[in-house]
Amino acid sequence: MAEKSQMDKHLQNSTFGAPKVNPDEQRRYLGTFRERVSLAMTIAEVNDRSNLDAFVTEITAHPDYQIILNGHIAQADLAPYMKLAAQHNLKFTIRNDIFYGMAADDYGLIIASDHAINDNPITLAKKYPDQAHTDTDTQKKSLLDKLLGK
């Protein structure tokens, strides 16, 4: 029982598929690894067209990177990003497997390299705080905040 035979390995791969490295990380980052990501935008950020400026800034700075789009986003919301990618001669891929998230805080767009770059930060709100538009301004005030007049 020390080592599996070649036949055992082949049968296991045929039955269960080839083993993947960090499958949870790959699902979160639309099929790529965190270390390759330059910019990550949530579905809510992709749906907000005011974030296109930050997207253009990033793809202009990295013309050799690839764009990965979450296919669970409406085509009308993805169209401006695909158009800009085509104008800048960038490759883009749409991933629509069922295990990619559909919630507003799941990633909807990833700009990634083909090798490890270890960029930090990668989220839109942290990388481009002056250009990122989020819904934090429109949050409801709590009852305590209303009473205290904050």
N, C-alpha and C positions, 0 to 999 in steps of 0.2 A: 504494500500500500504506500510505498514511499513516493513513487511518481506515477502519474497517469500515463497510460500508453498513448501513442499517437492516435489510435483508433478511438479511445475514450474522449480525447480532446476534440477530435473531429465530430463525434456524435453529439457532444455537449454543444459545440458551436452550431451544428445543424439544427438541434432542437431548440435552443434558447437564444441563438444569435451570438455574434461575436461580442465578447465583453468590451464595455466602454470605459474610458477613463473619465471620472467625475460626471456621471450622467445628469445629476441634479443641477450642477453648474451649467452644463450645456443646455438644459431645458430653460433655465433662467435667462441666459444670454443668447437665446434663439439659435442654438446649435454651435456656438463657439465658446471659447474659454475666456474667463474674466481677464486674464493677462494680455489678451489680444485686443481688448475693447478700448477705443479712444473716446467715444461718446455713447451714452445710453439714455434714451428718452422713453418715458412711460407712455402708455396708450393715451392718457389724458393730455400729456404734453404734445404728442403727435397730432391729436385732434384740434389743438389750439394753433391756428395758423400764425399767430404772432411770434411763434418760436422758429419760424423759417429763417430768420436772420442768423440765429446761432447755428443752425444747420449749415447754412451757406458758409459761414466763417470756418466751421470745422472741415467741410469738404474742400474748401479752397486751401486750407493749411495742409491737408493730407490727400493729394490727388491720386495716390496709389492705393488707398484703402478701399474696402468694399462695404456696401450698405446692405444690412439685413433687415427686412421689414416683416412685421407680424401680419400674417394673412387674415387674422380675425378682425382687422380694422376695416371699416368701410372703404371701398375703392375711391370714393370721392375725397376722403381724407388722406389717402396715400398718394393720390395723383400729383399734388404739387412736389412731393419729395422725389417721386419717380421722374418727373419732368426736369427738376434741377439736377438730378443724378445724370440724366441723359445729356443735358447741356454741358456738364462738366466732364463728360466721358468716363463716368464711374460705373463699375459693375454694381448691380443690385440684385438681391435675391428675395423672393417672397416665401416665407415659411408659414404653412398653414396646418401643420400637424396638430392633432387634438390636444397634445400635452403642452403646447405653448399657451400661456395664460391669456385670459380674455378680460380680466379685471382692469380697472382704470390705472392701478398702480403696478401692473405687470409691464414688462418692457415691450414697446411697440416698434422701436427703431434702434438699431445698433450700428455704429460705424466701427469697423474692425480691420486690423492688419492681418496679414497671413502668417505673422510670427509674433512672438511675445514682445510687448512694448511696455507693459506694466505702468500705464498712465494712471495718475491719481490727481484729482478726482475724475470720475467719468460721468457722473450724473449731470444733467443739464443745469439744474438749480445751483449746483456747487461750482461747475466749471465756467458757466456764463451767468453769474447772478444778476448782472445788469440787463441782460437780454432775455432771461428766462421769465416767462409769465406763468404764474401758477394761481390757483384758486384760493390761496391762503388769505387774501384780502377780503374775500367775500364770506368767510366763515361766520357762523352765527355767534353772537355773544352769549355767554352763559348768564344765568339769572343773577349770579353774584356780581359779574361785571356790570350788568345793567343797574343793579342797586347801588354799586359803588361809583357809577358814572365813568367807567373806564372805556 
